[in-house]
Amino acid sequence: MSPAPASVSPADSDLVRAARGLPVSRTPVWFMRQAGRSLPEYRELRAGTKMLEACQDPDLITEITLQPVRRHGVDAAIFFSDIVLPLVVAGIDIEIKPGIGPVIASPVRTVADVDALPELDPDALEFIRTAVGRLVAELGATPLIGFAGAPFTLATYLIEGGPSKEHARTKAFMHAEPEAWSRLLERLAVSSSMFLRAQVDAGASAVQLFDSWAGVLSAVDYAERVLPHSRAVFDGLGDRDVPRIHFGVGTGELLPLIGQAGADVVGVDWRVPLDEAARRVGPGYSLQGNLDPAVLLADRETVDREVRRVVEQGRAARGHVFNLGHGVLPDTDPGVLTHVVELVHELTTGRADPTAPARAHPTTPAR
């Protein structure tokens, strides 16, 4: 994997420029969960290794992060990790069970449980710094996006003990124990911010804060009890000059607040058209999204039609990063993902700034 030309850097990439609302050579594309379960090379590499073990192995992190960049020619890599990893590294007993998700051995149910939670040690994140350093060297001009889970979503796993549809325990605790809730989210914000800082300081060019379950909240509850802690994650980056992406699922009613948490880019799931999302978010933000992942399982004509629609609606925002409205589904044909990248590039090349620098994509295996 040869290094990029000296005149080109990730800071000049279309991903970073679109995130900042600057002219681009073409609309950048990447996919949430692009690294992983839809790729046969990923399944082969992961065979016999548990998810949370893979997420702490610099060799596996590097290879898995690079696989979709080589295969699809996407415009960014996303750091291979798991949303609960900061909790695991801190010493909390969590197991990812197949078909279920993260399961917490001892859920947080009382004020005392909150105060007993271990804190994340920055020295425990050396594996992240090692992996990011290797990735940046391999990726050249292709930017690496750092990743972390948002405080609210981490809190739901801790309190529910695992995935939940209603998040009833979480919301009950939030209302019944407001002081303990605030302390819990403050601690989680510190962990998430520390996790992102480790990636940025090692060379990541952007970050995404992922709030899987924020959509279960009312706008009032989100604004009063969650938003300040998501903002604290971004504030914890200090003056590190990287674009901040903030994404949540089912957050159509929260889109203006998602931006106010400190984002440069508001991620939009498939439920709200991007032109409507641009109206809700208001000026001053770029958008990311938002093709329905299920569309990728349809026929090619349907895929092309929907890609064209998302591209056109994305023009309503100051900048657009093409993505899915959630993660790649396991049964997705990798060839369809490659086709989507090529189609978005074809549709948008020449309709933006032709002077913006092109990027070289890694093409050879990293070893």
C-alpha positions in Angstrom: 0.0 0.0 0.0 1.9 3.0 -1.2 1.7 6.4 0.6 -0.3 9.2 -0.9 1.4 12.0 -2.8 2.9 14.6 -0.5 0.5 17.3 -1.9 -2.6 15.4 -0.8 -3.7 14.8 2.8 -6.7 13.6 4.6 -7.4 17.2 5.7 -8.0 18.0 2.0 -10.2 15.0 1.4 -13.8 15.3 0.1 -15.0 13.8 3.4 -13.4 16.5 5.5 -14.3 19.2 3.1 -18.0 18.2 2.9 -18.1 18.0 6.6 -17.0 21.6 6.8 -19.3 22.7 4.1 -16.5 23.4 1.6 -16.5 22.6 -2.1 -15.7 19.0 -3.1 -14.7 17.2 -6.2 -17.5 14.7 -5.7 -19.9 13.6 -2.9 -17.9 11.4 -0.5 -19.3 8.0 0.4 -18.8 5.7 3.3 -21.1 3.2 5.0 -21.8 2.6 8.7 -20.8 -1.0 9.4 -18.9 -1.1 6.2 -16.2 -3.1 8.0 -17.6 -6.4 9.1 -20.3 -8.9 8.7 -21.3 -8.4 5.0 -17.7 -9.2 3.9 -16.5 -12.8 3.4 -12.9 -11.7 4.1 -14.1 -10.3 7.5 -15.9 -13.5 8.4 -12.8 -15.5 7.5 -10.5 -13.3 9.5 -12.8 -13.2 12.6 -13.3 -16.9 12.7 -12.6 -18.2 16.2 -12.1 -14.7 17.7 -14.7 -13.0 19.8 -15.9 -9.5 18.9 -14.6 -7.7 21.9 -11.2 -9.5 21.6 -11.0 -8.4 17.9 -11.7 -4.8 18.9 -8.6 -4.8 21.2 -6.2 -6.4 18.8 -4.3 -3.8 16.8 -3.5 -6.3 14.0 -7.2 -7.2 13.6 -8.4 -3.6 14.0 -6.1 -2.5 11.2 -6.9 -5.2 8.7 -10.7 -5.1 9.3 -10.8 -1.4 9.0 -8.9 -1.5 5.7 -11.0 -4.3 4.1 -13.9 -2.2 2.9 -11.7 0.6 1.7 -9.8 -1.8 -0.6 -13.0 -3.5 -1.8 -15.4 -0.6 -2.2 -13.2 2.4 -2.8 -15.1 4.4 -0.1 -13.9 7.9 0.7 -13.3 7.2 4.4 -12.4 4.4 6.8 -14.3 4.0 10.0 -12.2 2.8 13.0 -13.3 -0.8 13.8 -14.6 -0.9 17.3 -17.8 -1.6 19.3 -20.0 0.8 21.0 -19.5 -0.7 24.5 -15.7 -1.1 24.2 -14.9 1.9 26.6 -17.0 0.1 29.3 -15.2 -3.2 28.6 -11.7 -1.6 28.7 -12.7 0.1 32.0 -13.3 -3.3 33.5 -17.0 -3.8 33.3 -18.0 -7.5 32.6 -19.8 -7.4 29.2 -20.3 -10.2 26.7 -21.6 -9.8 23.2 -23.9 -12.8 22.7 -24.7 -13.8 19.1 -28.2 -12.8 18.0 -28.6 -10.7 21.1 -25.9 -8.1 21.5 -24.0 -6.7 24.5 -25.1 -8.3 27.8 -24.0 -6.7 31.1 -23.2 -9.2 33.9 -24.1 -6.7 36.7 -26.5 -4.0 35.5 -26.7 -0.6 37.1 -29.9 -0.4 39.0 -29.1 1.8 42.0 -27.4 5.0 43.0 -24.7 2.8 44.6 -24.2 0.9 41.4 -23.5 4.2 39.6 -20.9 5.3 42.1 -19.2 1.9 42.0 -18.5 1.9 38.3 -14.8 1.8 37.4 -13.3 4.7 35.5 -11.5 4.4 32.2 -7.7 4.6 32.4 -6.1 6.4 29.5 -3.1 4.1 29.6 -5.5 1.2 28.8 -6.0 2.7 25.3 -2.6 2.1 23.9 -4.0 -0.5 21.6 -6.1 2.2 20.0 -3.1 4.5 19.5 -1.1 1.6 17.9 -4.0 0.7 15.5 -4.7 4.2 14.5 -1.1 4.9 13.8 -0.8 1.9 11.5 -4.1 2.8 9.8 -3.1 6.4 9.1 0.2 5.2 7.6 -1.6 2.7 5.3 -4.6 4.9 4.3 -2.5 7.8 3.0 -4.9 10.5 1.8 -8.0 8.5 2.8 -9.3 9.9 6.1 -9.9 7.7 9.1 -13.1 8.4 11.1 -12.8 7.9 14.9 -15.8 6.3 16.6 -17.4 6.2 20.0 -20.8 5.5 21.6 -22.7 8.4 23.1 -23.3 8.6 26.9 -27.1 7.9 26.6 -26.7 4.8 24.6 -23.9 3.5 26.9 -26.2 4.2 29.9 -29.0 2.2 28.4 -26.8 -0.9 28.1 -25.6 -0.5 31.6 -29.1 0.0 33.1 -31.1 -2.4 30.9 -28.4 -5.1 31.1 -28.4 -5.4 27.3 -30.4 -4.4 24.3 -34.0 -3.3 25.0 -37.1 -2.2 22.9 -38.7 0.0 25.5 -35.7 1.2 27.5 -38.2 1.4 30.4 -35.6 0.9 33.2 -33.4 3.6 31.7 -36.1 6.2 31.5 -37.4 5.3 34.9 -34.0 5.7 36.4 -33.5 9.0 34.5 -36.6 10.5 36.0 -36.5 8.9 39.5 -32.8 9.5 40.2 -31.8 12.7 38.4 -28.6 13.4 40.3 -27.3 9.8 39.9 -28.4 9.9 36.3 -26.4 13.1 35.8 -23.3 11.6 37.5 -23.6 8.5 35.3 -23.7 10.4 32.1 -20.9 12.7 33.2 -18.7 9.6 33.7 -19.7 8.1 30.4 -19.1 11.4 28.6 -15.5 11.5 30.0 -15.0 7.9 28.8 -16.4 8.6 25.3 -14.4 11.8 24.9 -11.2 10.0 26.1 -11.9 7.3 23.6 -12.2 9.8 20.7 -9.2 11.8 21.8 -7.0 8.7 21.7 -8.0 8.2 18.1 -7.7 11.8 17.0 -4.3 12.3 18.7 -3.1 9.2 16.9 -4.2 10.6 13.5 -7.9 10.2 12.9 -9.2 13.0 10.6 -12.9 13.1 11.9 -15.0 11.6 14.6 -18.5 10.1 14.8 -20.5 10.0 18.1 -23.1 7.2 17.7 -26.3 7.4 19.8 -28.2 4.2 18.9 -31.1 4.7 21.3 -31.6 8.4 21.6 -34.7 8.2 19.4 -36.7 6.6 22.3 -36.6 10.0 24.1 -38.9 13.0 23.8 -37.3 16.2 22.7 -37.7 17.7 26.1 -36.0 14.8 27.9 -33.2 14.7 25.3 -32.6 18.5 25.6 -32.6 18.5 29.4 -31.1 15.2 30.4 -28.9 14.0 27.4 -27.8 16.8 25.1 -25.5 18.4 27.7 -23.6 15.2 28.1 -23.2 14.6 24.4 -22.0 18.1 24.1 -19.4 17.4 26.8 -18.0 14.6 24.7 -17.3 16.9 21.8 -16.2 19.7 24.2 -13.7 17.2 25.5 -11.9 17.2 22.2 -10.8 20.8 23.0 -9.2 22.6 20.1 -8.5 19.4 18.0 -9.5 20.6 14.6 -11.4 17.6 13.3 -15.0 17.5 12.0 -17.6 16.1 14.4 -20.4 13.8 13.1 -23.3 13.0 15.4 -25.7 10.3 14.5 -28.7 8.7 16.2 -31.4 6.3 15.1 -35.1 7.4 15.1 -34.0 11.0 15.9 -36.1 12.8 13.3 -37.8 14.9 16.0 -34.4 15.6 17.6 -32.4 16.7 14.6 -32.0 20.3 15.6 -30.9 19.2 19.0 -28.4 16.7 17.6 -26.7 19.5 15.8 -26.7 21.7 18.9 -24.7 19.0 20.8 -21.7 20.2 19.0 -21.8 18.5 15.6 -20.5 19.8 12.3 -22.4 16.9 10.5 -25.8 15.7 11.5 -26.3 12.0 10.6 -29.9 11.3 9.4 -31.5 7.9 9.4 -33.7 6.7 6.5 -37.0 8.0 8.1 -36.5 11.7 7.2 -35.7 12.9 3.6 -32.5 14.8 3.5 -34.1 18.0 2.2 -36.5 18.0 5.1 -33.7 17.2 7.5 -31.8 20.2 6.2 -34.8 22.3 7.0 -35.1 20.9 10.5 -31.4 21.2 11.3 -31.1 24.6 9.9 -28.1 26.3 8.2 -24.6 25.8 9.4 -24.5 22.0 9.3 -23.6 19.3 6.8 -25.7 16.2 6.6 -24.8 12.5 6.4 -27.0 9.8 5.1 -29.4 8.4 4.4 -30.2 5.4 2.1 -32.4 2.8 3.8 -30.0 -0.2 4.3 -32.9 -2.6 3.2 -32.9 -1.0 -0.2 -29.5 -2.6 -0.9 -31.3 -6.0 -0.9 -33.6 -4.9 -3.7 -33.1 -5.1 -7.5 -30.5 -2.9 -9.2 -33.1 -0.5 -10.7 -34.5 0.2 -7.3 -31.1 0.7 -5.7 -30.1 3.2 -8.5 -33.4 5.1 -8.2 -33.1 5.5 -4.4 -29.4 6.4 -4.6 -30.2 9.2 -7.1 -33.0 10.4 -4.8 -30.7 10.7 -1.8 -28.0 12.4 -3.8 -30.5 15.0 -5.1 -32.1 15.6 -1.7 -28.6 15.9 -0.1 -28.0 19.0 -2.2 -30.2 20.9 0.1 -27.6 20.8 2.8 -24.4 22.9 2.9 -22.4 19.7 2.5 -23.4 16.0 2.0 -21.7 12.8 3.0 -23.5 9.9 1.4 -24.1 7.1 3.8 -26.8 4.7 4.8 -29.5 5.6 7.3 -28.1 2.9 9.6 -25.5 0.1 9.3 -25.0 -2.4 6.5 -27.2 -5.4 6.9 -25.4 -8.8 7.1 -27.1 -10.2 4.0 -26.0 -7.3 1.8 -24.1 -8.2 -1.4 -20.7 -6.5 -1.2 -20.9 -5.9 -4.9 -24.0 -3.7 -4.4 -22.0 -1.5 -2.0 -19.2 -1.1 -4.5 -21.8 -0.2 -7.1 -23.3 2.4 -4.9 -20.0 4.1 -4.3 -19.3 4.1 -8.1 -22.8 5.5 -8.8 -22.6 8.3 -6.3 -19.2 9.3 -7.7 -20.5 9.2 -11.2 -23.5 11.3 -10.3 -21.6 14.0 -8.5 -18.2 14.3 -10.2 -18.1 17.5 -12.1 -21.1 19.0 -10.3 -19.0 20.3 -7.6 -15.5 21.9 -7.4 -13.2 20.3 -10.0 -10.1 21.8 -8.4 -10.5 19.9 -5.1 -7.7 17.3 -4.8 -8.4 13.7 -5.7 -7.6 11.0 -3.3 -5.6 7.7 -3.7 -7.3 4.7 -2.2 -5.3 1.8 -0.7 -5.3 -1.2 -3.0 -2.9 -3.7 -1.6 -3.2 -5.7 1.6 -1.7 -4.3 4.8 0.8 -6.6 6.4 
